[in-house]
């Protein structure tokens, strides 16, 4: 494997890991909002953020990997 391809693979891996970490950070933020909520709308906002973060964790890294595997993300 050439040095350029190794660097590209490493960068793509780190991008997928960063996407997962951003999702986890969002989920933690949503849980903090739920835990400190003073009103019902704050709890709902926290729950929506947690659900959105779970979708990001589940979908985004796989979508990136699929895109890069097919060669569309050059």
Number of C-alpha atoms within 10 A of each C-alpha: 5 6 8 9 10 11 11 12 13 12 12 16 15 12 14 19 14 13 18 20 15 15 23 17 14 21 23 16 16 24 17 14 19 21 12 12 15 10 9 10 11 16 19 15 15 24 17 14 21 24 16 16 23 16 12 20 21 13 13 15 19 13 12 16 14 13 13 14 11 9 8 8 10 8
